Amino acid sequence: MTRNIAIIGGGIVGATAAYYLSRQGHQVTVFDEGTGQATSAAAGIICPWLSKRRNKKWYRLASEGAAFYKRLCEDLATDGGDSSFYKVSGAILLKKTPKATKEQYELGLKRREDAPEMGDLKILSQEELIALLPSIQTQENALFVSGGARLDGGAMVAELLAQVVKNGGTLSKVWIDLNETFLKQYDAVILATGAWLPQILEPLGYRVDIRGQKGQLVVLQTDDVDNGDLPVIMPEGEIDVLPIGNGKVFVGATHENDKGYDITVEPDIVNHLIEQGEALFTRLQGAQTIEVKVGTRAYTSDFSPFFGYVPGQPHLLVASGLGSSGLTTGPLIGYQLARLAAGQEATLPLEDYLPNHYIVLRK
Ligand SMILES: Cc1cc2nc3c(=O)[nH]c(=O)nc-3n(C[C@H](O)[C@H](O)[C@H](O)COP(=O)(O)OP(=O)(O)OC[C@H]3O[C@@H](n4cnc5c(N)ncnc54)[C@H](O)[C@@H]3O)c2cc1C
């Protein structure tokens, strides 16, 4: 039976949910105001397998989330869509000591048993590193992961939402204030509002454990127009460097906890990002800054994402708290929400990611 479903938020979670629901023939409306959206500001590294986070539930989400991209790209191809926003380019992790590199390598070998999409793992000599990335300047130890991928979040949501429209869905660029009248118009409502979940649930009397974190990222234009096949570079510390094709390189991103929902571009911080990028990757010296992206990530107090039903609301679904790995986990979470909104079972254990810990009714 066709359902009438509203999705509030058109970042990676909302756009993926909308795509899968519209694909099944459901009537979908996506409301997305868009200011500060994390997805379209994001750098886009998909390489969760060597993370040292010990949270097993998060790791399952991230690892299965990375694997889900294959399915998403295949589904888009079947629908005549374009999945060039995603590319398996390989990733290079830089570590300060040979011991740390070896530990990561061994962790990777173990995790690869359940995650073949990780591909080949190789500790690179300085010569091998320079052969792969001639402009790199580092004495650090390098570990290459062939399955690492990069993603253009903005291009991805644009493609998914174009498919939604093709499937008969509607997009509306407005801010929604949630109330009972709005909820009654739909068979199900999905809140994919990222860092703005506290604001949208406030009128219904809920307190939400989510805070915003500012992220700034610089897009530089180099003359290396063939850089689309280069691997992404992940040094220890804040910045990553992502050559993304046509000479463009993303450098970022900051993690500014004290700035919350502020989305102003700060020249000092941007210059610092550029300096760090240039020092690591000499190809960036003299490159032109063509854009600075600023977005707001959503964090819970224990850094875990959640999704499922809003407590006490059988037709109101939610996901948030995706933090700095939301491009990795977001499509799989959006897919789970689509299944639930369509009356199907989730493919992940809902009890591991319950919203109840983070969303409570105010007394
Ligand atoms: C600079 C930066 C770099 C990042 N790099 C990576 C990375 O390398 N790898 C990775 O895995 N992740 C990365 N992330 C994290 C990732 O981008 C986010 O976790 C993910 O995009 C969150 O997706 P979302 O759909 O939950 O929220 P969002 O993308 O923020 O989307 C939420 C949308 O809801 C809209 N909205 C909210 N409330 C309302 C309302 N009431 N009415 C209408 N619209 C509303 C907002 O305007 C917004 O457009 C990065 C994030 C940033 C900011």
The ligand as an SDF file (V2000), in Angstrom:
LIG
                    3D

 53 58  0  0  0  0  0  0  0  0999 V2000
   33.3620   19.8080    7.5160 C   0  0  0  0  0  0  0  0  0  0  0  0
   32.8430   18.3950    7.7250 C   0  0  0  0  0  0  0  0  0  0  0  0
   33.6090   17.2960    7.3080 C   0  0  0  0  0  0  0  0  0  0  0  0
   33.1280   15.9730    7.4780 C   0  0  0  0  0  0  0  0  0  0  0  0
   33.8710   14.9200    7.0130 N   0  0  0  0  0  0  0  0  0  0  0  0
   33.3690   13.6460    7.1120 C   0  0  0  0  0  0  0  0  0  0  0  0
   34.1030   12.5200    6.5940 C   0  0  0  0  0  0  0  0  0  0  0  0
   35.2050   12.6750    6.0510 O   0  0  0  0  0  0  0  0  0  0  0  0
   33.5740   11.2720    6.7170 N   0  0  0  0  0  0  0  0  0  0  0  0
   32.3650   11.0700    7.3080 C   0  0  0  0  0  0  0  0  0  0  0  0
   31.9220    9.9060    7.3920 O   0  0  0  0  0  0  0  0  0  0  0  0
   31.6500   12.1050    7.8110 N   0  0  0  0  0  0  0  0  0  0  0  0
   32.1190   13.3860    7.7410 C   0  0  0  0  0  0  0  0  0  0  0  0
   31.4230   14.4440    8.2710 N   0  0  0  0  0  0  0  0  0  0  0  0
   30.1960   14.1700    9.0270 C   0  0  0  0  0  0  0  0  0  0  0  0
   28.9580   14.0370    8.1430 C   0  0  0  0  0  0  0  0  0  0  0  0
   28.9940   15.0440    7.1610 O   0  0  0  0  0  0  0  0  0  0  0  0
   27.6820   14.1680    8.9820 C   0  0  0  0  0  0  0  0  0  0  0  0
   27.7030   13.3060   10.1040 O   0  0  0  0  0  0  0  0  0  0  0  0
   26.4520   13.7970    8.1470 C   0  0  0  0  0  0  0  0  0  0  0  0
   26.4870   14.4750    6.9170 O   0  0  0  0  0  0  0  0  0  0  0  0
   25.1660   14.1270    8.8980 C   0  0  0  0  0  0  0  0  0  0  0  0
   24.0760   13.9050    8.0530 O   0  0  0  0  0  0  0  0  0  0  0  0
   22.5830   14.1900    8.5000 P   0  0  0  0  0  0  0  0  0  0  0  0
   21.7380   13.8350    7.3430 O   0  0  0  0  0  0  0  0  0  0  0  0
   22.3200   13.5390    9.8200 O   0  0  0  0  0  0  0  0  0  0  0  0
   22.5250   15.7730    8.8150 O   0  0  0  0  0  0  0  0  0  0  0  0
   22.7330   17.0270    7.8570 P   0  0  0  0  0  0  0  0  0  0  0  0
   23.5510   16.6930    6.6770 O   0  0  0  0  0  0  0  0  0  0  0  0
   23.1910   18.1470    8.7060 O   0  0  0  0  0  0  0  0  0  0  0  0
   21.2770   17.3360    7.3140 O   0  0  0  0  0  0  0  0  0  0  0  0
   20.2630   17.8290    8.1520 C   0  0  0  0  0  0  0  0  0  0  0  0
   19.3890   18.7600    7.3160 C   0  0  0  0  0  0  0  0  0  0  0  0
   18.1540   18.9990    8.0190 O   0  0  0  0  0  0  0  0  0  0  0  0
   17.7760   20.3460    7.8060 C   0  0  0  0  0  0  0  0  0  0  0  0
   16.8540   20.7070    8.8850 N   0  0  0  0  0  0  0  0  0  0  0  0
   17.0670   20.6260   10.2200 C   0  0  0  0  0  0  0  0  0  0  0  0
   15.9530   21.0050   10.9080 N   0  0  0  0  0  0  0  0  0  0  0  0
   15.0350   21.3360    9.9650 C   0  0  0  0  0  0  0  0  0  0  0  0
   13.6830   21.8100   10.0420 C   0  0  0  0  0  0  0  0  0  0  0  0
   13.0620   21.9900   11.2220 N   0  0  0  0  0  0  0  0  0  0  0  0
   13.0130   22.0720    8.8790 N   0  0  0  0  0  0  0  0  0  0  0  0
   13.6300   21.8740    7.6810 C   0  0  0  0  0  0  0  0  0  0  0  0
   14.9200   21.4350    7.5460 N   0  0  0  0  0  0  0  0  0  0  0  0
   15.6000   21.1700    8.6830 C   0  0  0  0  0  0  0  0  0  0  0  0
   19.1000   21.0890    7.8700 C   0  0  0  0  0  0  0  0  0  0  0  0
   18.9600   22.3650    7.2860 O   0  0  0  0  0  0  0  0  0  0  0  0
   20.0020   20.1450    7.0920 C   0  0  0  0  0  0  0  0  0  0  0  0
   19.9630   20.4480    5.7100 O   0  0  0  0  0  0  0  0  0  0  0  0
   31.8660   15.7570    8.1100 C   0  0  0  0  0  0  0  0  0  0  0  0
   31.1170   16.8710    8.5330 C   0  0  0  0  0  0  0  0  0  0  0  0
   31.5840   18.1660    8.3400 C   0  0  0  0  0  0  0  0  0  0  0  0
   30.7430   19.3520    8.7990 C   0  0  0  0  0  0  0  0  0  0  0  0
  1  2  1  0
  2  3  1  0
  2 52  2  0
  3  4  2  0
  4  5  1  0
  4 50  1  0
  5  6  2  0
  6  7  1  0
  6 13  1  0
  7  8  2  0
  7  9  1  0
  9 10  1  0
 10 11  2  0
 10 12  1  0
 12 13  2  0
 13 14  1  0
 14 15  1  0
 14 50  1  0
 15 16  1  0
 16 17  1  0
 16 18  1  0
 18 19  1  0
 18 20  1  0
 20 21  1  0
 20 22  1  0
 22 23  1  0
 23 24  1  0
 24 25  2  0
 24 26  1  0
 24 27  1  0
 27 28  1  0
 28 29  2  0
 28 30  1  0
 28 31  1  0
 31 32  1  0
 32 33  1  0
 33 34  1  0
 33 48  1  0
 34 35  1  0
 35 36  1  0
 35 46  1  0
 36 37  1  0
 36 45  1  0
 37 38  2  0
 38 39  1  0
 39 40  1  0
 39 45  2  0
 40 41  1  0
 40 42  2  0
 42 43  1  0
 43 44  2  0
 44 45  1  0
 46 47  1  0
 46 48  1  0
 48 49  1  0
 50 51  2  0
 51 52  1  0
 52 53  1  0
M  END
$$$$
